[in-house]
């Protein structure tokens, strides 16, 4: 197991959740969600995150239906976002199946504080944490 720092994204057209994690511990924590305009992030904010956290790798959640099929509208956009991350910053980007992460994030937040805890940004960033921790698990089981 290596000690890479990994930045994860839960891609959405209005908000992009972000989490940072350490491969050696297999744990992640949420960072602030980024606003997006029709799926396009403020690339300067992403560049700032990369400078601050110096990740070795980025993981982008890949939205799919429950049967593992692409979702017509969002899956291609998440792939495009991942390609743009690589193209702009030259860091390795991996896609990771994110089925049920939003549902899981909502359930976790609800347990912690009821409906008050269910802010959109918190859900997206917690989804990014779940994506990243699930990616760690898939790497090292």
C-alpha positions as CSV (number, residue, x, y, z in Angstrom):
1,X,0.0,0.0,0.0
2,X,1.4,3.4,-0.9
3,X,0.9,6.7,0.8
4,X,-0.6,8.7,-2.0
5,X,-2.9,11.7,-1.5
6,X,-6.0,11.4,-3.5
7,X,-8.6,14.1,-4.4
8,X,-12.1,12.8,-5.2
9,X,-15.0,14.5,-7.0
10,X,-18.7,13.8,-7.0
11,X,-19.6,15.4,-10.3
12,X,-22.9,17.2,-10.7
13,X,-24.3,19.9,-13.0
14,X,-24.9,22.4,-10.2
15,X,-22.5,21.2,-7.5
16,X,-19.3,19.1,-7.4
17,X,-18.5,17.5,-4.1
18,X,-14.9,17.3,-3.2
19,X,-13.0,15.0,-0.7
20,X,-9.4,14.5,0.2
21,X,-8.0,11.2,1.4
22,X,-4.8,9.3,2.2
23,X,-4.2,5.9,0.6
24,X,-2.2,4.6,3.6
25,X,-5.2,5.0,6.0
26,X,-7.9,4.4,3.4
27,X,-9.9,7.3,4.8
28,X,-11.2,10.5,3.4
29,X,-12.7,13.8,4.6
30,X,-15.0,16.2,2.9
31,X,-13.9,19.5,1.5
32,X,-16.2,22.3,0.4
33,X,-18.4,21.5,-2.6
34,X,-17.8,23.6,-5.7
35,X,-20.5,25.4,-7.6
36,X,-20.9,24.5,-11.2
37,X,-22.7,26.3,-14.0
38,X,-24.4,23.6,-16.1
39,X,-21.7,21.1,-15.2
40,X,-18.8,23.5,-15.7
41,X,-16.8,24.2,-12.6
42,X,-14.7,27.2,-11.8
43,X,-11.4,25.7,-12.9
44,X,-9.5,28.3,-10.8
45,X,-11.0,26.8,-7.6
46,X,-9.9,23.3,-8.7
47,X,-6.4,24.6,-9.5
48,X,-6.3,26.1,-6.0
49,X,-7.3,22.8,-4.4
50,X,-4.6,21.0,-6.4
51,X,-2.0,23.5,-5.2
52,X,-3.1,23.2,-1.6
53,X,-3.4,19.4,-1.4
54,X,-0.9,18.3,-4.0
55,X,-2.8,15.1,-4.8
56,X,-0.9,12.2,-6.6
57,X,-4.2,11.1,-8.2
58,X,-7.8,12.2,-8.7
59,X,-10.9,10.0,-8.6
60,X,-14.1,11.0,-10.3
61,X,-17.4,9.3,-9.3
62,X,-19.0,7.6,-12.3
63,X,-22.8,7.8,-12.2
64,X,-24.6,4.7,-13.3
65,X,-27.9,3.1,-12.9
66,X,-28.5,0.2,-10.5
67,X,-27.6,-2.3,-13.3
68,X,-24.3,-0.7,-14.0
69,X,-25.4,1.0,-17.2
70,X,-24.5,4.6,-18.1
71,X,-27.1,7.2,-17.3
72,X,-27.9,9.0,-20.6
73,X,-27.5,12.6,-19.5
74,X,-24.9,12.6,-16.6
75,X,-22.5,9.7,-17.2
76,X,-20.9,11.2,-20.4
77,X,-20.6,14.6,-18.7
78,X,-18.8,13.0,-15.7
79,X,-16.4,11.3,-18.1
80,X,-15.8,14.6,-19.9
81,X,-15.1,16.3,-16.6
82,X,-12.5,13.6,-15.7
83,X,-10.9,14.0,-19.2
84,X,-10.7,17.8,-18.7
85,X,-9.2,17.4,-15.2
86,X,-6.4,15.3,-16.8
87,X,-6.1,17.6,-19.8
88,X,-5.7,20.7,-17.7
89,X,-3.6,19.5,-14.8
90,X,-1.8,16.4,-16.2
91,X,-2.5,14.3,-13.1
92,X,-3.8,10.8,-13.3
93,X,-7.6,10.6,-13.1
94,X,-9.5,7.4,-12.4
95,X,-13.3,6.9,-12.7
96,X,-15.1,4.9,-9.9
97,X,-18.6,3.5,-9.9
98,X,-20.6,5.8,-7.5
99,X,-23.9,3.9,-7.4
100,X,-25.9,4.7,-4.3
101,X,-23.3,7.2,-2.8
102,X,-25.8,10.1,-2.6
103,X,-28.4,7.9,-0.9
104,X,-25.7,6.7,1.6
105,X,-24.5,10.3,2.2
106,X,-28.1,11.4,2.9
107,X,-28.6,8.6,5.3
108,X,-25.3,9.3,7.2
109,X,-26.1,13.0,7.4
110,X,-29.6,12.4,8.6
111,X,-28.3,10.1,11.4
112,X,-26.0,12.9,12.5
113,X,-28.5,15.7,12.6
114,X,-31.9,15.1,10.9
115,X,-33.0,17.2,7.9
116,X,-31.1,20.3,9.1
117,X,-27.9,18.4,8.2
118,X,-29.0,17.8,4.6
119,X,-27.4,20.8,2.9
120,X,-26.7,20.2,-0.8
121,X,-23.0,21.0,-0.5
122,X,-22.6,18.6,2.5
123,X,-24.4,15.8,0.6
124,X,-22.1,16.3,-2.4
125,X,-18.9,16.4,-0.4
126,X,-19.9,13.4,1.8
127,X,-20.7,11.6,-1.5
128,X,-17.1,12.4,-2.6
129,X,-15.9,10.9,0.7
130,X,-17.9,7.7,0.1
131,X,-16.6,7.5,-3.5
132,X,-13.0,7.8,-2.4
133,X,-13.3,5.4,0.5
134,X,-15.0,2.9,-1.8
135,X,-12.2,3.4,-4.3
136,X,-9.6,2.7,-1.5
137,X,-11.5,-0.5,-0.6
138,X,-11.6,-1.6,-4.2
139,X,-7.8,-1.1,-4.5
140,X,-6.9,-3.0,-1.3
141,X,-10.0,-4.9,-0.3
